[in-house]
Amino acid sequence: MVHSAYDAVELVAGVLSDIVDVASYAGKLVVAVKDGSLRIYSAPPHADGEITRDRPYALERQQPSLWRRGTPLAIEVSESRDLLLSLAEFVSLHRFPALETVAVISKTKGAKLFAWDDRRGLLAVGRWRRLTIFRLDSGREFVEVREFGVPDTVKSMVWCGDNICLGIRKEYIIINSMTGALTEVFSSGRNAPPLVVALPTRELLLGKDNIGVFVDQNGKLIQDGRIIWSDTPASVVIHRPYAVARLPRHVEIRSLRAPNALVQTVVLRDVQKLVETENCILAVLAHSVYGLLPVPIGAQIVQLTASGEFEEALSLCKLLPPEDSNLRAAKESSIHIRYGHFLFDNGSYEEAMEQFSDSHVDITYVLSLYPSLVLPQTHIIGEHDRLEDLPELARESSDVTDEMESYSLQLHESDDKSPLEIKKMSHNALIALVKYLQKKRNGIIERATAEVTEEVVSGAVRHSLVLSEPYRSKKPNKKRAQTHTSSIAREMSTVLDTSLLQALILTGQSSEAIELLKGLNFCDLKICKEFLEERNDYMVLLDLYKSNEMHHEALQLLNQLVEESKAIGKTDFNKKFNPQMIIEYLRPLCLSDPMLVLESSLYVLECNPSDTIELFLSENVPADLVNSYLKQHAPNLQSTYLELMLSMSVSGINPNLQNELVQLYLSEVLDWHMIMKEEGNWTEKTYSPTRKKLITTLENNSGYNTDILLKRLPQDHLFEENAILYGKINQHLRALSLYVHKLQMPERAVAYCDRVHEEGTQQPSKSNIYFNLLQIYLNPRKAEKEFEQKIAPVASQYRGIQKVTRARGGRMGKKVVEIEGADDTSHML
């Protein structure tokens, strides 16, 4: 098996000094040079982060003498931390993009190699016969964790979990980084130095002359795990699904899949190092850097299929998501399609779906086997049209086209055979279809999502590139294909999700259909809505509305269902649709659309006020907005809302809302006081629940407007409220007079003095509060006279007539409150 898996492209050329090592950072190439400088090369313009095959990288920046002492031996980039680790005379740490020095580990002087565990921030350094482990602390310095002695100088090493595999002398050992326990593995061979390579699976590839042996992270051999190279490799990197080795005369690429056959030989002489990156393999030569760029897997499958390597082609198919794969070769597709139809006609539906999946025919072709499903109209091109776009496959595609046309003809001929149609639409057939579509879904949805995101972010730029002169004049056919491809993933996603939803409902998997709609989906709204309405599947219909952000329609339907369930009185139906469902639907909308939440909450406010108000509070719906809405549409619940908010956070509630709550209390108390007074039942020691709330709120909070409240309060009644408010504005003599003479509550007067004294021990103006109380008791007339002199400027603010509009009960009436001055002092005696 030999085919082209990589293209060798020169990325950097003409470096005067010898290149030591290369790394990749943020789509750029970081090149360490023997003269101690560091060069950064950037991709050509409009590369979109992809490595181009026709233009080299350009020198963006050069940092001379980054390593002032010693020649750099190796570099490695921690892209997640924006750090550059390097080994010269010492291991040092620099930070991108300015490349300032972050740390230098002086203890690493004389080290020959290091191994970096980026996930845990651990650095293993081999120095003579010592292995030292450091931990990166706070991204700024290395802290030594442990140091172990090893039998000989370390020549190769990698991390494998908590273990470190070391190549020393002519053997391999594994050392536990926590305990230092050593485990011998096997010898490295007669001629070659030890070579340790880590695999993404945490397994290891250990070199033994020209053989690479697979072992687990504990050094145990893996059965049938070996690669036989054509020569002894100097280094190996893993770039799935291949292992790439640097041999004396060329770079050799072999499959990681047994029997590890030769895939490709890339003739590059004098390669100094191979470096694995996310997108490619970098081959470092003395004065240049080549990129081994992976050939698209789809193109590799075409090569393998054309050469008759079907098993290897199938193995590559399994590694590809559907949206990235090209059409499979003609014979492969022909076998899979023929076998799939045979299995389907014989009732082996799931096995048939596996064959269709392996053939990578469009899902529309598979869905044609289910004529009862309603599909949206699309512009998706057929298999034959897509094969014609690839001239190299045109000849091989004839067999596939014949097979598909043949079976399509059979389907049309069987339309009148109702037993056959019933069979194909049987429960088992639909179950198999569901599994097939779910298997295909991730890749197709990802591609569609990528298209949407790409269009949102860079649609204008992409459009200008497509319409530029080079594309219009030189490649008109390519332009047409790109324009068509831009929507195919979304159309395919719409077909898939619309069919999957119908199949799930027809097989009784409503819960799975709901899960489909809760995530990102491309269900055709019109088709799915009609389908669900025909079957009265309202739970799924609600989620269909929700996934399309049709919240008005969903809430309208939900309110209707809740009302119907209440009218019908069926127990099961009531469990399905109840007011709590409306609250839970509104919950995630509180942040994004609070007005919609408020507008849609009237029904649940009436039938479930406490839970609805709890929703407003717990989801942080703007309090001013809620208060204003309740004042207009549910005034009887306004105080309840404000009370709950005040109880949750006194400091967090807006002072205006505190003031409004007190005003609500006061309005109700004044109405109640008027009624009690008219009935002749009023005394100052009469308390309604609301009056108790008012007094408690006045005492414990300070966010309200005292001046406005004093203007509304009558001066000849509600003395306790007046006393509290006078105390808030430091009119202590007036407050004490009310407690002593009006309310005849001496204990409250003493408690008042105690509180004022404790609050103002450092303030001389408050230190005589007890003297004021004594004066009121001993000489009430003199105290009152002094009080009148002090209070006159203040009392004048509240004397006169103030018209205040307030509602009786629901605050719908109007009332004129006359605020008089204080009673004559004779009343205090």
C-alpha positions in Angstrom: 0.0 0.0 0.0 1.6 3.2 -1.2 -0.3 6.5 -1.6 0.2 10.2 -1.0 -0.7 11.0 2.6 1.4 14.2 2.8 2.5 17.0 0.5 6.0 18.4 1.3 5.9 22.2 1.1 8.8 24.5 1.8 7.5 27.0 4.4 10.7 28.8 5.4 13.8 29.1 3.3 17.1 31.0 3.3 17.9 31.0 7.0 21.6 31.9 7.1 22.5 30.3 10.4 21.7 26.7 11.2 18.2 26.0 12.4 18.1 24.2 15.8 14.4 23.7 16.4 11.0 24.8 15.3 7.6 25.2 17.1 4.2 26.5 16.2 2.4 29.3 18.0 -0.9 31.0 17.1 -0.6 29.9 13.5 3.0 31.2 13.3 6.3 29.4 13.1 8.8 30.0 15.9 12.3 29.2 14.7 15.3 28.8 17.0 18.6 29.5 15.3 22.1 28.4 16.3 23.4 32.0 16.5 21.1 32.5 19.5 18.4 34.4 17.8 14.7 33.6 17.5 12.7 34.1 14.4 8.9 34.3 14.0 7.4 33.6 10.6 3.8 34.4 9.8 1.5 32.8 7.3 0.7 34.7 4.0 -2.3 37.0 4.0 -5.7 35.5 3.6 -4.5 32.1 4.8 -7.3 32.0 7.4 -5.1 30.0 9.8 -4.4 27.3 7.2 -1.0 26.4 6.0 -0.9 27.3 2.3 0.7 25.1 -0.3 1.7 27.8 -2.7 3.3 30.6 -0.7 6.0 30.4 2.0 5.8 32.0 5.4 7.3 35.5 5.8 9.6 36.7 8.5 7.6 38.8 10.8 10.0 39.4 13.7 13.5 38.5 14.7 14.7 38.5 18.3 18.5 38.6 18.2 20.5 37.0 21.1 17.5 35.7 22.9 19.8 33.2 24.4 22.9 35.2 25.3 24.8 32.3 26.8 24.9 29.0 25.0 23.4 27.7 21.8 19.8 26.7 22.0 19.2 23.0 21.9 15.4 22.7 21.9 12.3 24.8 22.2 8.7 24.0 23.0 5.6 26.2 23.0 2.8 26.1 25.6 0.2 27.8 23.6 -2.4 27.6 26.4 -0.1 29.6 28.6 1.5 31.8 25.9 4.9 30.6 27.0 8.1 29.5 25.2 10.2 26.9 27.0 13.8 26.6 25.7 17.0 24.8 26.6 20.3 26.4 26.0 22.8 26.7 28.9 19.8 26.6 31.2 16.1 25.9 30.8 14.4 29.3 30.4 10.9 30.6 30.1 9.8 33.5 27.9 6.3 34.9 27.5 4.6 35.7 24.2 4.2 38.0 22.4 6.9 40.3 23.8 9.2 37.4 24.6 10.2 38.8 27.9 12.1 36.5 30.2 9.9 35.0 32.8 12.2 32.5 34.6 15.6 30.9 34.3 16.2 27.6 36.1 19.8 27.9 37.2 19.8 24.3 38.4 19.3 23.0 34.9 22.8 24.1 33.7 24.3 21.3 31.7 21.0 19.7 30.8 20.7 18.0 27.4 16.9 17.5 27.1 13.6 18.2 28.8 10.0 16.9 28.6 7.1 19.2 29.2 3.6 18.1 30.5 1.5 21.0 29.4 -1.7 19.9 31.0 -0.2 19.8 34.5 2.5 22.3 34.1 5.3 19.8 34.9 8.8 19.9 33.5 11.2 17.0 33.6 14.9 17.8 33.0 17.6 15.3 32.3 21.0 16.4 33.6 23.9 13.9 33.7 22.6 11.1 35.9 19.9 13.1 37.5 16.2 13.6 36.7 14.7 16.7 38.2 11.0 17.5 38.1 9.8 21.1 38.3 6.3 22.6 38.6 5.3 25.8 37.0 3.9 28.0 39.8 1.5 30.8 38.9 2.9 30.9 35.4 5.9 32.8 36.5 8.5 30.5 38.2 9.5 26.9 38.4 9.4 25.2 41.8 11.5 22.0 42.2 9.2 19.1 43.1 11.5 16.1 43.2 14.9 14.9 42.0 15.9 11.3 41.3 19.1 9.5 40.5 19.1 7.4 37.3 21.6 4.7 36.2 23.1 6.8 33.3 22.7 9.9 31.2 19.2 10.3 29.9 19.1 10.3 26.1 15.4 10.3 25.4 12.3 10.7 27.6 8.6 11.5 27.5 5.8 11.8 30.0 3.2 9.0 30.2 0.7 9.9 32.9 2.4 9.9 36.2 5.3 8.0 34.8 8.3 9.1 32.7 9.8 6.8 30.2 13.5 7.2 29.9 16.0 6.0 27.3 19.4 5.5 28.9 22.5 3.7 27.5 21.0 0.9 25.5 17.8 0.3 27.5 14.5 1.8 28.5 13.2 2.3 32.1 10.0 3.8 33.5 10.2 5.9 36.6 7.3 7.0 38.7 7.4 10.7 39.1 5.8 10.5 42.5 7.8 7.7 44.2 10.9 7.4 42.0 10.3 3.6 41.6 12.1 2.3 38.5 10.8 -0.4 36.1 13.1 -1.9 33.5 11.4 -2.4 30.1 13.8 -3.9 27.5 17.0 -3.0 25.6 17.0 -0.5 22.8 18.9 -2.6 20.3 22.5 -3.0 19.2 23.1 0.0 17.0 20.6 2.7 17.6 20.3 5.0 20.6 17.1 4.7 22.6 14.1 6.4 21.1 10.9 7.1 23.1 7.7 8.4 21.4 4.4 9.1 23.2 1.1 8.3 21.5 -2.1 10.2 22.0 -3.6 7.1 23.6 -0.9 7.4 26.4 0.8 4.3 25.0 4.4 4.4 24.0 6.4 3.6 20.9 9.9 2.4 21.8 12.7 2.0 19.2 14.7 -1.2 18.9 17.0 -0.7 15.9 14.6 -0.6 12.9 11.6 -1.8 14.9 9.1 0.3 16.8 7.5 -1.6 19.7 4.2 -0.5 21.2 3.9 -0.7 25.0 1.5 0.7 27.5 2.4 3.4 30.0 3.7 0.8 32.4 6.0 -0.7 29.9 3.9 -3.8 29.1 4.0 -5.1 25.5 0.9 -4.6 23.4 0.0 -7.7 21.4 0.8 -7.4 17.7 2.1 -3.9 18.3 5.2 -3.2 16.2 6.3 -1.1 13.2 9.1 -2.3 11.0 10.9 0.6 9.4 13.1 0.2 6.2 16.0 1.6 8.2 16.8 2.7 11.8 14.9 5.9 12.5 16.6 8.9 14.2 13.3 10.2 15.4 9.6 9.4 15.1 6.4 11.6 15.5 2.8 10.5 15.6 0.3 12.2 13.4 -2.8 10.0 13.4 -3.4 7.8 11.6 0.2 7.6 10.7 3.7 7.3 12.3 6.3 9.4 10.6 10.0 8.5 10.9 13.1 10.4 10.1 15.4 8.0 8.3 18.9 8.8 6.9 17.8 9.3 3.3 14.1 10.1 3.5 11.0 10.5 5.7 9.0 7.3 6.0 5.3 7.3 6.7 3.6 4.1 7.9 0.1 3.3 9.1 -0.6 3.0 12.8 -3.1 0.3 11.9 -1.8 -3.2 11.9 0.0 -4.5 9.9 1.5 -1.0 9.8 2.1 -1.0 6.0 4.2 1.6 4.2 2.1 4.5 3.2 4.5 7.0 1.7 8.2 7.9 1.3 9.0 11.6 1.2 12.5 12.3 -0.2 14.0 14.9 2.0 17.7 14.6 2.8 19.5 15.8 5.9 16.4 16.4 7.9 17.5 17.4 11.4 14.3 17.1 13.3 10.6 16.3 12.9 8.1 18.4 14.9 4.4 17.5 15.2 1.9 20.4 15.2 -1.9 20.3 15.2 -2.2 20.8 11.4 1.0 19.2 10.0 4.5 17.9 10.6 7.4 20.2 10.4 10.6 18.9 8.9 13.6 20.9 10.0 16.6 21.1 7.7 19.8 23.1 8.2 18.6 26.3 6.6 14.9 25.7 5.8 11.7 24.3 7.2 9.4 22.0 5.2 5.8 21.3 6.1 4.4 17.8 5.6 0.8 18.9 4.9 -1.8 16.1 5.2 -3.6 15.3 2.0 -7.3 15.5 2.7 -8.5 12.1 3.9 -11.1 12.0 1.2 -8.5 12.3 -1.5 -6.5 9.5 0.2 -9.6 7.3 0.2 -9.9 7.9 -3.5 -6.3 6.7 -4.0 -6.7 3.6 -1.9 -10.0 2.6 -3.5 -8.6 3.1 -7.0 -5.7 0.8 -6.1 -8.0 -1.8 -4.6 -7.0 -1.2 -1.0 -10.6 -1.4 0.3 -9.8 -2.3 3.9 -7.4 0.5 4.4 -9.9 2.9 2.7 -12.6 1.8 5.1 -10.3 2.4 8.1 -9.8 6.0 6.9 -13.5 6.4 6.4 -14.1 5.6 10.1 -11.7 8.4 11.1 -13.6 11.0 9.1 -16.7 12.9 10.1 -19.2 12.8 7.2 -19.1 16.5 6.4 -15.4 16.3 5.6 -15.3 13.3 3.4 -15.5 13.2 -0.4 -17.3 10.6 -2.3 -16.0 7.1 -1.9 -14.6 5.3 -4.9 -17.0 3.6 -7.3 -16.4 0.0 -6.4 -16.5 0.6 -2.6 -19.8 2.5 -2.9 -21.2 -0.1 -5.3 -20.5 -2.9 -2.8 -21.9 -1.1 0.2 -25.0 0.1 -1.7 -25.8 -3.4 -3.1 -25.3 -5.0 0.2 -27.3 -2.4 2.0 -30.3 -2.9 -0.3 -30.1 -6.7 0.1 -30.1 -6.4 3.9 -32.9 -3.8 3.9 -35.2 -6.0 1.7 -34.6 -8.9 4.0 -35.5 -7.0 7.1 -32.0 -6.5 8.5 -32.5 -2.8 8.8 -29.7 -1.9 11.2 -27.1 -3.8 9.3 -28.4 -2.2 6.1 -28.0 1.2 7.6 -24.4 0.4 8.5 -23.7 -0.4 4.9 -25.3 2.8 3.7 -23.4 4.7 6.3 -20.1 3.1 5.1 -21.0 4.0 1.5 -21.4 7.7 2.5 -24.3 8.2 0.1 -26.4 11.3 1.0 -29.0 10.8 3.7 -31.5 11.8 1.1 -30.8 8.6 -0.8 -31.4 6.5 2.4 -34.6 8.6 3.2 -36.0 7.7 -0.2 -36.6 4.3 1.2 -39.1 5.9 3.6 -41.7 7.5 1.3 -44.1 8.3 4.2 -41.7 10.8 5.7 -42.2 14.4 4.6 -39.0 16.1 3.6 -38.2 19.8 3.0 -37.4 20.9 -0.5 -33.6 21.3 -1.0 -31.1 22.0 -3.7 -28.7 19.2 -2.6 -27.0 17.7 -5.6 -27.1 14.0 -6.1 -24.3 11.5 -5.9 -23.8 11.2 -9.7 -23.5 15.0 -10.0 -20.9 15.3 -7.3 -18.8 12.5 -8.9 -18.9 14.3 -12.2 -17.2 17.3 -10.4 -14.2 15.0 -9.9 -12.9 14.0 -13.3 -10.4 11.5 -11.9 -13.4 9.5 -10.5 -15.7 9.8 -13.4 -14.8 6.5 -14.9 -14.9 4.6 -11.6 -18.2 6.2 -10.7 -20.2 4.6 -13.4 -20.8 1.4 -11.4 -22.0 3.4 -8.4 -24.3 5.5 -10.6 -25.7 2.4 -12.3 -26.4 0.8 -8.9 -28.2 3.8 -7.5 -30.3 4.3 -10.6 -31.2 0.7 -10.6 -32.4 0.7 -7.0 -34.1 4.0 -7.5 -36.1 2.4 -10.4 -37.0 -0.5 -8.2 -38.3 1.9 -5.5 -40.6 3.6 -8.1 -41.8 0.3 -9.4 -42.7 -0.8 -5.8 -44.7 2.3 -5.0 -47.9 0.4 -5.7 -47.0 -2.5 -3.5 -48.6 -1.5 -0.2 -47.3 -4.6 1.7 -43.7 -3.7 0.7 -44.2 0.0 1.7 -45.7 -1.1 5.0 -42.7 -3.4 5.6 -40.2 -0.6 4.9 -42.1 1.8 7.2 -42.4 -0.8 9.9 -41.3 0.0 13.5 -38.0 -1.8 13.1 -37.1 0.0 9.9 -37.8 3.3 11.6 -35.7 2.4 14.6 -32.8 1.6 12.3 -33.3 4.9 10.5 -33.2 6.8 13.8 -29.9 5.2 14.7 -28.5 5.9 11.3 -29.5 9.6 11.4 -28.2 10.0 14.9 -24.9 8.6 13.8 -24.7 11.0 10.8 -26.0 14.0 12.7 -23.0 15.2 14.7 -20.8 15.7 11.7 -23.4 17.3 9.5 -24.6 19.7 12.3 -21.0 20.7 13.1 -20.4 21.6 9.5 -23.7 23.5 9.3 -22.8 25.4 12.5 -19.4 26.2 11.2 -20.9 27.6 8.0 -23.3 29.8 10.0 -20.6 31.0 12.3 -18.2 31.7 9.5 -20.8 33.7 7.6 -21.6 35.8 10.7 -18.0 36.5 11.5 -16.5 37.0 8.0 -19.3 36.9 5.5 -18.4 40.2 3.9 -14.7 39.3 3.5 -15.5 35.9 2.1 -18.0 37.3 -0.4 -15.4 39.8 -1.6 -12.8 37.1 -2.1 -15.2 34.9 -4.1 -16.1 37.8 -6.4 -12.5 38.9 -6.9 -11.0 38.9 -10.4 -8.7 35.8 -10.0 -11.7 33.7 -9.1 -14.0 35.2 -11.7 -11.7 35.0 -14.7 -9.5 32.0 -14.1 -11.7 29.6 -12.1 -15.4 30.1 -13.0 -16.3 26.4 -12.4 -14.7 26.5 -8.9 -16.6 29.6 -8.1 -19.9 27.9 -9.0 -19.1 24.9 -6.8 -18.1 27.0 -3.8 -21.3 29.0 -4.1 -23.3 25.8 -4.1 -21.4 24.2 -1.3 -22.0 27.1 1.0 -25.5 26.0 1.8 -25.4 22.3 1.3 -24.6 21.5 5.0 -27.5 23.5 6.3 -29.9 22.0 3.8 -28.6 18.5 4.7 -29.0 19.4 8.3 -32.6 20.5 7.7 -33.4 17.2 5.9 -31.8 15.2 8.6 -33.4 16.8 11.6 -36.8 17.0 10.1 -36.7 13.3 9.2 -35.3 12.4 12.6 -38.0 14.2 14.5 -40.7 12.4 12.5 -39.0 9.0 12.9 -38.7 9.5 16.7 -42.4 10.4 17.1 -43.5 7.5 14.9 -41.5 5.1 17.0 -42.8 6.5 20.3 -39.7 8.3 21.3 -41.2 11.7 22.2 -38.6 12.2 25.0 -35.8 11.8 22.5 -37.5 14.2 20.1 -37.7 16.8 22.9 -33.9 16.3 23.6 -33.3 16.9 19.8 -35.2 20.1 19.9 -33.6 21.3 23.1 -30.2 21.4 21.4 -29.1 23.0 18.2 -31.3 21.7 15.4 -32.4 22.5 11.9 -35.9 21.1 11.9 -38.2 22.5 9.2 -40.7 24.5 11.3 -43.7 24.2 8.9 -43.4 20.5 8.3 -42.7 19.6 11.9 -45.5 21.9 13.2 -48.1 20.3 11.0 -46.8 16.8 11.8 -47.0 17.4 15.5 -50.4 19.1 15.4 -51.8 16.1 13.5 -50.7 13.8 16.3 -51.6 16.2 19.2 -48.1 15.9 20.5 -48.1 19.3 22.3 -45.1 18.6 24.5 -42.8 18.3 21.5 -44.6 21.1 19.7 -43.8 23.4 22.7 -40.1 22.6 22.4 -40.3 23.1 18.6 -41.5 26.7 19.3 -38.9 27.2 21.9 -36.0 26.0 19.7 -37.1 28.6 17.1 -37.4 31.3 19.8 -41.2 31.5 19.1 -41.8 32.2 22.8 -45.1 34.1 22.2 -46.6 31.2 20.4 -45.2 28.7 22.9 -46.6 30.6 25.9 -49.9 31.1 24.1 -50.2 27.3 23.5 -49.0 26.5 27.0 -51.6 28.9 28.6 -54.3 27.3 26.4 -53.2 23.8 27.5 -53.1 24.7 31.1 -56.6 26.2 31.0 -57.9 23.1 29.1 -56.4 20.8 31.6 -58.1 22.7 34.4 -61.4 22.6 32.6 -61.1 18.9 31.6 -60.0 17.8 35.1 -58.1 14.7 33.8 -55.5 13.7 36.3 -52.8 12.7 33.7 -53.5 15.8 31.6 -53.2 18.0 34.7 -49.8 16.5 35.5 -48.6 17.2 32.0 -49.8 20.8 31.9 -50.0 23.0 35.0 -49.1 26.6 35.9 -45.7 25.5 37.1 -44.8 24.6 33.5 -45.4 28.3 32.5 -43.1 29.4 35.3 -40.4 27.0 34.3 -40.7 28.1 30.7 -40.4 31.7 31.7 -37.3 31.1 33.9 -34.6 31.1 31.2 -36.2 34.1 29.6 -35.9 36.4 32.6 -32.4 37.7 31.6 -32.9 37.8 27.9 -36.5 39.1 27.6 -37.9 40.4 30.9 -40.8 42.2 29.3 -42.0 39.0 27.7 -41.8 37.3 31.1 -43.9 40.0 32.7 -46.4 40.1 29.9 -46.8 36.3 30.0 -47.0 36.0 33.8 -50.5 37.4 34.4 -52.1 34.0 34.4 -49.7 32.4 36.8 -49.7 35.6 38.9 -53.4 35.0 39.5 -53.3 31.3 40.2 -49.8 30.9 41.7 -48.6 34.3 42.9 -45.9 33.2 45.4 -44.0 31.0 42.9 -44.3 33.7 40.2 -42.9 36.4 42.5 -40.1 33.9 43.6 -39.3 33.6 39.9 -38.9 37.3 39.5 -36.6 37.4 42.6 -34.5 34.3 42.0 -33.9 35.1 38.3 -33.0 38.8 39.0 -35.6 40.4 36.8 -35.1 44.1 37.1 -36.9 45.2 40.3 -38.0 48.6 39.0 -39.5 46.9 35.9 -41.4 44.3 38.0 -42.6 46.8 40.4 -43.9 49.1 37.7 -45.6 46.2 35.9 -47.2 44.9 39.1 -48.4 48.4 40.0 -50.2 48.6 36.7 -51.5 45.0 36.3 -51.5 43.4 39.7 -51.4 46.1 42.4 -52.6 43.7 45.1 -49.3 41.8 44.7 -47.0 44.8 44.6 -46.4 44.9 48.4 -45.9 41.2 48.5 -43.2 41.4 45.9 -41.4 44.3 47.6 -41.6 42.5 51.0 -40.0 39.4 49.6 -37.3 41.4 47.9 -36.6 43.4 51.1 -36.4 40.2 53.1 -33.8 38.7 50.7 -31.5 41.7 50.7 -31.9 44.9 52.6 -28.8 46.5 51.2 -29.5 45.3 47.7 -32.9 46.8 47.2 -33.2 50.1 45.5 -34.0 53.0 48.0 -36.9 54.1 45.7 -38.4 50.6 46.1 -38.0 50.7 49.9 -39.7 54.1 49.9 -42.5 52.8 47.7 -43.1 49.8 50.0 -43.3 52.2 53.0 -45.7 54.4 51.0 -47.9 51.4 50.3 -47.9 50.4 53.9 -48.7 54.0 54.9 -51.5 54.3 52.4 -53.2 51.2 53.7 -52.6 52.3 57.4 -54.1 55.7 56.7 -57.2 54.1 55.1 -57.5 51.7 58.0 -57.0 54.6 60.5 -59.8 56.6 58.8 -62.2 53.7 59.1 -61.3 52.9 62.7 -61.7 56.6 63.6 -65.1 56.8 61.9 -66.2 53.7 63.7 -64.9 55.1 67.0 -62.6 52.2 67.6 -59.3 54.1 67.2 -56.6 54.1 69.8 -52.9 54.6 69.5 -52.3 51.1 70.8 -54.5 49.5 68.1 -52.3 47.7 65.5 -53.3 46.1 62.2 -50.9 43.6 60.5 -50.0 46.3 58.0 -49.4 48.9 60.7 -47.0 46.4 62.4 -45.2 46.0 59.1 -45.0 49.8 58.7 -43.5 50.3 62.2 -41.1 47.5 61.8 -40.0 48.8 58.4 -39.6 52.3 59.6 -37.5 51.1 62.5 -35.2 48.7 60.7 -34.7 50.4 57.4 -33.5 53.8 56.2 -34.0 53.7 52.4 -37.3 55.6 52.5 -37.9 59.4 52.3 -38.6 60.7 55.8 -39.7 64.1 54.7 -42.4 62.8 52.4 -43.7 60.4 55.1 -43.9 63.2 57.7 -45.9 65.3 55.3 -48.4 62.4 54.9 -48.7 61.4 58.5 -51.3 63.2 60.6 -49.7 65.1 63.5 -52.6 64.4 65.9 -52.6 60.6 65.4 -50.2 57.7 64.7 -47.8 59.1 67.2 -45.6 56.0 67.2 -44.9 56.4 63.5 -44.2 60.1 64.0 -41.8 59.4 66.8 -39.8 57.0 64.7 -39.5 59.4 61.9 -38.5 62.3 64.1 -35.8 60.1 65.5 -34.6 59.3 62.0 -34.0 63.1 61.5 -32.4 63.5 65.0 -35.3 65.5 66.4 -34.8 63.6 69.7 -36.8 66.0 72.0 -39.8 65.7 69.8 -39.6 61.9 69.6 -39.2 61.6 73.4 -42.1 63.9 74.0 -44.3 61.7 71.9 -43.2 58.5 73.6 -43.7 60.1 77.1 -46.8 62.3 76.8 -48.7 61.0 73.8 -48.0 57.3 73.8 -47.3 57.1 77.6 -44.6 54.5 76.8 -41.7 55.3 79.2 -40.0 52.1 78.5 -39.8 53.0 74.8 -38.4 56.4 75.7 -35.7 54.8 77.8 -34.9 52.3 75.0 -34.8 55.2 72.6 -32.2 57.0 74.8 -30.1 53.9 75.1 -30.0 53.4 71.4 -29.1 57.0 70.7 -26.5 57.0 73.3 -24.8 53.8 71.9 -24.9 55.2 68.4 -23.4 58.6 69.4 -21.1 58.0 72.3 -18.4 60.0 70.4 -20.8 62.8 69.5 -21.3 65.5 72.2 -24.6 66.5 70.7 -26.0 63.1 71.6 -24.4 62.7 75.0 -27.2 64.7 76.8 -30.0 62.5 75.5 -30.8 61.2 79.1 -30.8 64.8 80.3 -33.5 65.6 77.7 -35.6 62.8 78.9 -35.2 63.9 82.5 -36.1 67.4 81.6 -39.3 66.3 79.9 -40.4 64.4 83.0 -39.4 67.1 85.6 -40.4 70.2 83.8 -42.6 69.4 80.8 -43.6 73.0 80.1 -40.0 74.2 80.0 -39.0 71.2 77.9 -41.9 71.8 75.5 -41.0 75.5 75.2 -37.4 74.7 74.4 -38.7 72.0 72.0 -40.9 74.6 70.2 -37.8 76.8 69.7 -35.7 74.0 68.3 -38.5 72.3 66.2 -40.0 75.4 64.7 -37.8 75.5 61.6 -38.4 71.8 61.1 -42.1 71.8 61.9 -42.7 74.6 59.5 -41.7 72.2 56.7 -44.6 69.9 57.6 -47.2 72.4 58.6 -50.1 73.2 56.3 -52.2 71.2 53.9 -50.8 68.6 51.7 -52.9 66.9 49.1 -51.9 63.3 48.6 -53.6 60.9 46.2 -53.8 57.4 47.5 -56.1 54.4 47.0 -58.4 53.0 49.6 -57.6 49.2 49.6 -56.6 49.1 45.9 -55.5 52.8 46.0 -58.2 53.8 43.6 -59.7 56.6 45.7 -58.4 60.0 46.5 -58.0 61.5 49.9 -56.9 64.9 51.3 -54.7 64.5 54.3 -54.3 67.6 56.5 -51.0 67.7 58.3 -51.3 70.0 61.4 -48.6 71.2 63.7 -48.0 69.4 67.0 -50.6 69.6 69.7 -50.5 72.3 72.3 -48.0 71.5 75.0 -50.8 71.4 77.5 -51.9 68.0 76.0 -48.6 66.6 77.1 -49.1 67.2 80.7 
